[in-house]
Amino acid sequence: MVGIAKLAFRVVLGGLFIGHGTQKLFGWFGGGGLDGTEKMMDHLDLHPPRRNAVLSGVTEAGCGALLVAGAATPLAATGLVATMATAIRTVHGKNGPWNANRGWEFNAVIIAALGMLVEGGPGKLSVDAVVGRARGGTGLAIGVLVAGAAASTAVVELGRWVARRDAARVVADAADESTADEANSKDDSKIDSSLATKR
């Protein structure tokens, strides 16, 4: 029964992540596709937005598929923890814990469930078990949670740094254009004055 329960858990959770990933990548199941996801990433200051849109969709769909199969389970869980941690940091964290206010409670439950799965192992009905690579333990679970949180932090902070850099470039370019326009205006004025003097 333990094997069946773990299989059911992996299929449900992994299947939902496959759905979310394909929403982002292909617009399936009512999703916005890459264009919609790119706009969301831009709004969240996760730059470059297109690259992060692809990364988010591929991580959710790919790691969801691995979770369903019970293949490379710690790696799959790490990727999904990272996406949930990023969702908390960029969208839900400021709203408090409750889902009624678009809070982070569901994200936290998923992170805890993934940690529990890794600690107990993927179960007998998994690719990891078939190839003799099923692993578990508290240390591994903690490592997955820490690695997922670290990956999320890296993506968020890098994205915000790129957003600030791009914004600074826009300001600098605008300043350069303004300076050039002023110089051209002064040159035009000098030409006009010279022509007026000759007349």
N, C-alpha and C positions, 0 to 999 in steps of 0.2 A: 504493500500500500504506500510505503514511503516513496518508492519510485514513481508510482502513478501520481501522487500528490505533487511531487516536484515537477514532473512532466507537465501536469496541468497548469501549474504556476508559471512555468517557463513559456508555455504556449500562449497563455493569456497575456502576460506582460510583454513578452517578446513580440507577439502579434500586434499589440497596440502600438508598440514603438515602430514596427514596420509601417503601420498605417500613418503614423505621424511623419515619418521620414519621407514616405512617398507623397504625402500632402505637400511637403516642402519642395520636393524635387520635381514632381510631375503634375501637381495639382489634382491628384486623385482624392477621392472621398471628400470632395468639397474644399480642398486646400487651395492655397494661392499660387502654387507652383514656384519656380525659382524667382520670377519677377516679384511676386508678392512677398516672398521670404527675403529677398534682397532689400525691399523697402523697409521691412521690419528691422532687419539688421542695421540699416542706416539710421533708423529712428532710435535704436538702442546704442548707437555709437560703437557698433562692432564692425570695425573697418579692417580691410576692404569688405564692403557688404556682400558683394557677389561671392567672393571666396568663402566667407563665413556662412553664407546661405547654403552653398554646396557642402561645406564641412558639416554643418548641422544636420542636413538631410541624410548624407551618407552615413554619418555616425549613428543616427537613430535607426535607419533602415538596416544598415549592415550589422550593427551590434544587436539589434532586435532579432535578426535572422540567426546570428550565432547563438543567442540565448535560447531561441526555440529549439535549435539542434543540440544544445548543451555542448557546443564546441568552443574551445578557448574561453570557457566561462568567466574566469577572472578578468580577461581582457575585455570581453563584452560588457561585463558589469562596470568596469572602470570607465568605458566610454559613456555608458548610460548615466552613471553617477555624475560625470562631468557635465552632461547636458542638463541634468536636473539642477545641479549646483549653479550653472550659468543662468538658468531660468529664475532661480531664487534671487541671484545677485542683480539681475538686470530688469526683472519684471515684477516678481511677486514679493520680494523681501520687504519693500516699503509699505505693503498693504497689511502687514501683520499675519498671524497664522491662519485665519479662517478663510475657507474657500468662498464663503458668501461675499467676502470683500476682495476676491481674487488674490487671496493670500497663498502661503507656501505649504499648507498642510499636506496636500497630495504629493507634492514634490518630496517632502521630507519622508512620507510613508514609503514612497518608491525607493528612495535612497536606503532607508532602513531595511526594506525587504531584500534589496540587492545584496546588502551586507550579510544578511542572514543566510541567503542562498549560497553565497561564496563560502561562508563559514561552515555550512553543512555539506557543501559539495553539490554538484548538479544532479546527483541521483544515478541509479543504475541504468535508466533508460535515457542515455545521453551518449553523444559521440565521444566525449572525454572518457567515459567509463569503458566504452568499447575498445578504445585504443590504449587504455591503461594510463591515461593522464588525468584522471579525476583527482582533484586536490581539494582540500578544505582546511579549516582551522581558523582560530581567532586572529592569529598573526597575519594570515593571508587576507582576511576580511578587512582588518585595519589598514593593511597596505593598499587595498583596492580603494577604500574610502579616502585615504590621504592622497593617493595618486589622482583620483578623480577630481578632488577639490583643487589640487595643484594645477591640473590641466585646465580647469575652469578659470582659475585665477590668471593663468598665463594668457588664455584667449581673451578674457575681458580686458585685462590691463594693456595687452598689445593692441587690441582694437581701439581702445580709448586713446592710446598714444598716437596711433596712426590718424585717428580723427582729429586730434589736436594739431598734429603736423600738417594735415591737409588744410585745416582751417587757417593756420598761420600762413601757409603758402598762398591761399586765396587773398588774404589781407595784404600780403607783400606784393602780389601781382597787381592788386587794385591800386596800391600806393605807387607802384612803378608807372602804371598807366596814367594816374593822375599827374605825376611829376612830368611825364612825357607830354601830356596835353598842355600843361602850364608852359613848358618850354616852347612848344610849337606856337602857343598863343602869343608868347612874348616875341618870337621871331616874326610872326605875322604882323604884330603891332609895329615892330621896327621897320618892316618893309613898307607898311602903309605910311608911316611917318616920313620915310625917305622919299617916297613918291610924292607926298604932299609938299615937301620942301622943294623938290625939283620943279613942281608946277608953279 
